[in-house]
Amino acid sequence: MALTRLTLRDFRNHAATRLDQMATFNVLVGENGAGKTNVLEAISLLAPGRGLRRAQPADMAAATGPGGFAIAADLEAGALSIGTMTTPAAPGRRTVRINGADGPATRLAEWLAITWLTPAMDRLFAEGASARRRFLDRLVLAGDPGHARNAARYEAALRERNRLLADPAEPDPVWMDALEVQLAGTGVAIAVARRTLTMRLDAAIAAEPAGPFARPLLTYAGETPDMPAALAAMLRDGRRRDRAAGRTLVGPHRDDLAVTMAAKDAPAATCSTGEQKAMLISIVLAHAALGAASGGGTRPRLLLLDEIAAHLDPLRRAALYARLATSGAQVWMTGTEPAPFADLPAPAAFWRVADGRVERI
């Protein structure tokens, strides 16, 4: 199955946009600010979370529209229809619809596996750990739709525990016990899924021939144990410390993805921006290869690559396209002109984007 139709209404600078007859490779070309990345963002909202820009729903509605937006997509020529929208009456509340029925955003992961790489992620390794956790969670989610439910339950319990910790009154120990059991169960599931994927990615990268992209070494860094009972005990024993800090200081929300550039034996954060981007590409390609090796499952896999080819030389572009062609994913890319995509393997579809309008080339 693959995405076969995409419709945007009053989303960013797209008043009414429809794309049909997608291919394995789908390329959006146009000037900066034309609305190419907005199309990728719309697709990213067909997965749980806040999309590739992490924007608030109210900020996505067209400035000249009524105050809400709608995104709809068909898979395999209408075999499945999914969408998300806001209304002028509730611009900050995004709802999800699957085959005409309302549902929670976490259910989107059951139908589509979506990952992305954007220019804003070029400094991912030099920024805070939270961005790397989100990146890793997106990769886990592409293979395990249940990861979204675990993350939602963990975040809800964590917010409640932190609220109790910050309260001047001594928290009810029975309620704290219950919260910590929930945190331990979902937290260990999250950490184990992250750690397992990190090891698989590291092995997949090591098995690739050297070059043309920088080879990273990956390690899941954190104190979260592999047994719920052990994490529950750590949370219980750390209550006094956590109350002093006003927040929970142990768990997968504190873990990190450690990345080292193999050729230099140097932390990724100390490498150049170009080297960091090359390592990101290596990780994303390894992840795509894992999906292909597993048969891809029953969910369509989409890979969104914003301005991916602009700074790659012809050798690396050719290597990128060759790897993507064997990934089994439907690939969406953007660029300012068609030339860098001239060597894309068939089938490929091109659209020109200008002022929020899209036409097939």
C-alpha positions in Angstrom: 0.0 0.0 0.0 1.1 3.6 -0.6 -0.2 7.2 -0.4 -2.2 7.8 -3.6 -3.9 11.1 -2.9 -3.3 14.0 -0.6 -5.6 17.0 -0.1 -4.8 20.2 1.9 -7.4 22.8 2.8 -6.4 26.1 4.4 -3.2 24.6 5.6 -0.3 27.1 5.9 -0.2 28.8 2.5 -2.2 26.1 0.7 -5.8 27.2 0.3 -6.8 24.2 -1.7 -4.1 21.7 -2.9 -4.5 18.2 -4.2 -1.9 15.7 -5.3 -2.8 12.5 -7.1 -1.0 9.5 -8.7 2.0 9.4 -6.5 5.0 7.3 -7.3 7.8 5.6 -5.4 9.8 8.9 -5.5 7.8 12.2 -5.2 9.6 15.5 -5.7 8.3 18.9 -4.9 10.3 21.7 -6.6 10.0 25.5 -6.2 11.5 28.6 -4.8 12.1 29.1 -1.1 8.9 29.9 0.7 6.7 28.4 -2.1 5.1 25.9 0.2 7.1 22.7 -0.5 7.9 22.0 3.2 4.3 22.7 4.1 3.3 19.7 2.0 5.8 17.5 3.9 4.6 18.9 7.2 1.0 18.0 6.3 2.0 14.4 5.5 3.9 14.3 8.8 0.7 15.1 10.7 -0.7 11.8 9.5 1.4 10.2 12.3 1.1 10.7 16.0 2.8 13.8 17.4 3.2 17.4 16.4 4.7 16.9 12.9 8.1 17.8 11.5 8.0 21.4 12.7 6.4 20.7 16.1 4.1 23.6 15.6 0.9 24.3 17.5 -2.3 23.4 15.6 -3.5 27.0 15.7 -0.3 28.2 13.9 -0.9 25.8 11.0 -4.2 27.3 9.8 -3.9 29.6 6.8 -3.7 33.3 7.8 -6.3 34.2 5.1 -8.7 31.2 5.9 -11.5 30.8 8.4 -9.2 29.6 11.2 -9.1 25.9 10.8 -7.5 23.4 8.4 -8.0 19.9 7.0 -5.6 17.3 5.7 -6.9 14.1 4.0 -5.1 11.2 2.4 -6.1 8.1 0.5 -4.0 5.0 0.6 -4.1 2.5 -2.3 -6.6 4.4 -4.4 -9.2 4.8 -1.6 -8.8 1.5 0.2 -8.1 3.5 3.4 -8.8 7.2 4.1 -7.2 9.0 7.0 -7.2 12.7 7.9 -6.7 15.3 10.6 -8.2 18.7 11.0 -9.0 21.7 13.3 -12.0 23.9 13.3 -12.4 27.7 13.7 -14.3 27.0 16.9 -11.4 25.0 18.3 -8.2 26.0 16.4 -5.9 24.5 19.1 -7.6 21.0 19.0 -6.5 18.6 16.3 -8.9 15.7 15.6 -8.2 12.6 13.6 -10.5 10.6 11.3 -9.8 7.1 10.0 -12.2 5.7 7.4 -14.8 8.3 8.5 -14.6 7.5 12.2 -13.1 9.8 14.8 -10.2 8.3 16.8 -7.2 9.1 19.0 -4.0 10.4 17.3 -2.1 7.4 18.5 -4.1 5.2 16.2 -2.5 6.9 13.2 0.6 4.8 13.9 -1.4 1.7 13.1 -1.9 2.7 9.5 1.2 4.7 8.4 4.9 4.6 9.3 6.4 8.0 8.7 10.0 9.3 9.3 11.6 12.5 8.2 14.8 14.4 7.9 14.8 18.2 7.7 17.5 21.0 7.6 16.4 22.0 11.1 17.8 18.6 12.3 21.3 19.2 11.0 22.5 20.1 14.5 20.6 17.4 16.2 23.7 16.0 17.9 24.8 19.3 19.2 21.5 20.2 20.8 19.7 19.0 23.9 18.9 15.3 24.5 15.1 15.9 24.1 15.5 16.3 20.3 17.5 13.1 20.0 14.9 11.2 22.1 12.1 12.5 19.7 14.2 11.4 16.7 14.8 8.0 18.1 11.1 7.6 19.2 10.0 8.5 15.6 12.3 5.7 14.3 10.9 3.2 16.9 7.3 4.2 16.1 7.9 3.5 12.4 8.4 -0.2 13.3 6.2 -0.4 16.4 2.8 1.4 16.5 2.4 0.4 20.1 5.2 2.8 21.0 2.9 5.8 20.7 0.5 4.4 23.3 3.3 3.6 25.7 4.7 7.1 25.3 1.3 8.8 25.8 0.6 6.8 29.0 4.1 7.5 30.3 3.8 11.2 29.7 0.4 11.4 31.4 1.7 9.6 34.5 4.9 11.6 34.5 3.0 14.9 34.4 0.9 13.8 37.4 3.9 12.6 39.4 5.7 15.9 38.7 2.6 17.8 39.8 2.5 15.9 43.1 6.2 16.4 43.6 5.9 20.2 43.2 2.9 20.4 45.6 4.0 21.7 49.0 1.8 19.0 50.7 3.2 15.6 51.1 1.9 13.4 48.3 -0.4 10.4 49.0 2.1 7.4 49.1 -0.6 5.1 47.7 -1.2 7.3 44.7 2.5 7.7 44.2 2.9 4.0 44.2 0.2 3.6 41.6 1.8 6.3 39.4 5.2 4.8 39.7 4.0 1.3 38.7 2.5 2.8 35.6 5.7 4.8 34.9 7.8 1.7 35.4 5.8 -0.5 33.1 5.5 1.9 30.2 9.0 3.5 30.9 10.8 0.2 30.6 8.9 -0.7 27.4 10.0 2.6 25.9 13.6 2.2 26.9 13.8 -1.4 25.8 12.3 -0.5 22.4 14.8 2.4 22.0 17.8 0.3 23.1 16.9 -2.6 20.8 16.5 -0.4 17.8 19.7 1.5 18.6 21.6 -1.8 18.6 20.0 -2.9 15.4 20.8 0.4 13.7 24.4 0.3 14.9 24.8 -3.2 13.5 23.2 -2.3 10.2 25.4 0.7 9.8 28.5 -1.3 10.6 27.5 -3.9 7.9 27.4 -1.2 5.2 30.5 -0.6 3.0 32.6 2.3 4.0 31.4 5.6 2.5 30.2 7.6 0.9 28.4 8.9 4.0 30.1 9.3 7.4 29.6 6.2 9.6 28.2 6.8 13.1 28.5 4.5 16.1 25.3 4.5 18.1 24.7 3.8 21.8 21.6 4.2 24.0 22.7 6.1 27.0 20.6 6.1 30.1 19.9 4.7 33.6 16.6 3.2 32.8 16.7 -0.6 33.8 15.2 -3.4 31.7 12.9 -4.6 34.5 9.8 -2.6 35.7 10.3 -3.6 39.3 13.8 -2.1 39.2 12.6 1.2 37.8 9.7 1.3 40.3 12.2 0.9 43.1 14.4 3.7 41.7 11.4 6.0 41.6 10.2 5.1 45.1 13.7 5.5 46.6 14.2 8.8 44.8 11.1 10.6 46.0 12.9 12.8 48.4 15.5 13.8 45.8 12.8 14.4 43.2 10.7 16.5 45.5 13.7 18.7 46.2 14.2 19.1 42.4 10.5 19.4 41.7 10.6 16.8 38.9 11.3 13.2 38.2 15.0 12.6 37.7 15.1 9.0 36.4 13.4 7.3 33.5 13.4 7.2 29.7 12.6 10.9 29.6 16.1 11.5 30.8 17.9 9.0 28.5 19.8 10.0 25.4 21.1 8.7 22.1 24.9 8.9 22.0 26.5 9.2 18.6 30.2 9.0 17.7 31.8 9.5 14.3 33.7 6.2 13.7 36.4 7.7 11.4 37.5 10.2 14.0 36.4 8.4 17.2 34.9 11.8 18.1 31.5 12.7 19.6 29.1 13.8 16.9 28.5 17.1 18.7 32.1 18.1 18.0 32.0 17.2 14.3 31.3 19.7 11.5 27.7 20.4 10.4 28.3 18.6 7.2 29.6 15.5 9.0 26.7 15.6 11.4 24.3 15.7 8.4 26.1 12.8 6.8 25.7 10.7 9.9 22.0 11.6 10.1 21.6 10.4 6.5 23.4 7.2 7.4 21.1 6.5 10.3 18.0 7.2 8.3 19.2 5.0 5.4 20.0 2.2 7.9 16.5 2.5 9.4 15.0 2.3 5.9 17.0 -0.8 5.2 15.8 -2.4 8.4 12.3 -1.8 7.3 12.9 -3.4 3.9 14.7 -6.4 5.5 11.7 -7.0 7.8 9.3 -7.0 4.8 7.9 -3.6 5.8 5.0 -5.1 7.7 1.5 -4.2 6.6 1.8 -0.4 7.0 2.9 1.8 4.2 6.3 3.5 5.0 6.8 7.1 4.1 10.2 8.9 4.2 10.1 12.7 4.0 13.4 14.3 3.0 13.4 18.1 3.0 16.1 19.8 0.9 18.1 16.5 1.0 19.9 16.8 -2.3 20.9 20.5 -2.2 24.3 20.0 -0.6 25.2 16.5 -1.8 27.7 16.0 -4.6 26.7 13.8 -7.6 28.4 10.7 -6.1 26.5 11.0 -2.8 23.3 11.8 -4.5 23.5 8.7 -6.6 24.3 6.6 -3.6 21.4 8.1 -1.7 18.9 7.4 -4.5 20.2 3.8 -4.9 19.7 3.1 -1.2 16.3 4.7 -1.2 15.2 2.7 -4.2 15.7 -0.6 -2.3 14.1 0.7 0.9 10.5 -0.2 0.0 9.4 3.2 1.3 7.5 5.9 -0.6 9.9 8.8 -0.6 9.0 12.5 -0.7 11.7 15.1 -1.4 11.9 18.8 -1.9 14.3 21.1 -3.8 14.5 24.4 -5.5 15.0 22.9 -9.0 14.6 19.6 -10.7 18.2 19.1 -11.9 19.6 17.4 -8.7 16.8 14.8 -9.1 17.5 14.0 -12.8 19.0 10.6 -11.9 16.2 9.4 -9.7 15.2 5.8 -10.6 11.8 5.3 -12.0 9.0 5.6 -11.0 9.2 9.2 -10.0 6.6 12.0 -10.0 7.4 15.8 -10.0 5.3 18.7 -8.9 6.1 22.4 -9.1 5.0 24.5 -6.1 4.5 28.2 -6.2 2.6 30.5 -3.7 0.8 27.5 -2.2 -0.3 26.1 -5.6 0.9 22.8 -6.8 0.9 21.5 -10.4 2.2 18.2 -11.9 5.3 18.6 -14.1 
